[in-house]
């Protein structure tokens, strides 16, 4: 089995899948499919405390699934470039991990 530098190896795939193995982190990823959000915006969407959401965002960040961008005093989180297929007219919900694709579907209202 050969691997190119653009494809993650098995170790990186395991890191991705482990980070996505929590239901709340899956909700956060679903919410980020629509675009960048702040911790407070995400906390409202997933109905959790800011500290809890912040912890889960750190896990996703260290797994290299999300990226941050600072705007003034706010930090916005978004899915890492290339995780979602290019957004055309039809919204794609499959998360491209390189080693596999995970169909995320829409965020379920609680």
N, C-alpha and C positions, 0 to 999 in steps of 0.2 A: 504494500500500500504506500503510495507516494503522497506527499503533502506539499503544497506550494506555500509560499510565504503569506499569500492572501487568505489562505484557509487556516482556521485555528486547528491546533492539534488536539488529541484526545484529552489532554490535561486541561486545556482551556475550555473545551466543551463541557467537561465535568464541572468546572468552576461556574460556567453559565447555568447549567442545569441545577446545580446545588443552590445557587442564588435564587432561581425561579421556583424552587421547591416549597415555597411558603405561600399560602393563599393570599395574604395581604400584599406581598411583593408582586404577585400576579395582578392584583387589582391596581396597584400603582403603575405597573407597566401598561396595562390596558388604558389607564387614564392618560398616560404620556403618549399614547399613539396619536392623539389629536393635536399634540404640540407641547411646547415647554410650559411648565407650571411651577409655581413656588411651593415650598413646603406647606405653607398655610392653605393654599388652594387645594393641594392634594389631601391635606388633613380633612378639609370640609367634604371633598368628594368621596373619600373612603370612610368617613365618619370615625376617625381615630384622633387621638391626641397628637399634637405637633411633635412631641418628643419621640413617640412611637414611630411616626412616619419618617422622621429624621434618621432614626436608627436603621430602618429598612432601606432608606435611600443610600446610606453609607455602605450597606452590604452590596446593593446594586452597583454603586460607584466603584467599589473595590473589585467587583467581578467584571468591571469594564463594560457594563451594559448601559449605563447612563453617563451623561456628561453634564457639566455645569456651565452657566454663563452668568456673570454678575452684571446687574443693571442697577446702579446706585447702591442702595443698601439691601436690595433683594438679590437672591440667588435663584435662578431658574434651572430646573432640571429638565432634560430631554433625553430621549433614547439616543444612544450612540449612533453616529453616522453609519449608514449601511445596514442597520438592524431591520429597518422596514424597507420594502421595495419602494421604488420611486412612486410618489403619489400622483397618479393620473386622475382621470375622472372617477374611476371606481376606487373606493377606499380599500386598501389591502390590509388584512388583519394578521397575516402570517409574519412572525418574528423570524428573521433570517439569522441564525446563529453561526452560519458557515458550515458547521458539521451536520446540521439538520434545520428544518423549519418547523416552527411551533405555531399552530393556528390559534391565535388568541381570542378571536371573536370579539364582539362588543362588550363594553363594561356593563355588568348587570346592576340595575338599581337595587339598593338594599331595602 
